[in-house]
Amino acid sequence: MTSKLYVGNLPFATTAQEIEDLFAATGAVSSVEMIFDKFTGRPRGFAFVSMATPEDARKVVEKFNGTELGGRNLTVNEARAREESPARAFAGGNDSRPGFRGSPRNERNFRR
């Protein structure tokens, strides 16, 4: 197991400091990376936590996966490498949603 964990189903009001304090009781926390929506700046309800050792990470998963925080049951597991989505792979990484530059749908709609 690696020492980087995915922590999901977080209450949106949760702070990085609260997560660090919670997990520090089980092992040494190296860092907490809260994930925010890039357009609104609001929390997305998940974070990545790096623990000092794989053993600390295992203990955190065993202790906190499925436990309740702020009325929500946490999902805590080993973080996986980000997979390339079809939209990112297509057109050199451009967003393929309508209205975005480089999307085939956008180009098709505006060709003259």
Secondary structure, DSSP 8 states (H G I E B T S, - for coil): --SEEEEES--TT--HHHHHHHHHTTS-EEEEEEEE-TTT--EEEEEEEEESSHHHHHHHHHHHTT-EETTEE-EEEE-------HHHHGGGG---STTSTT-HHHHHHH--
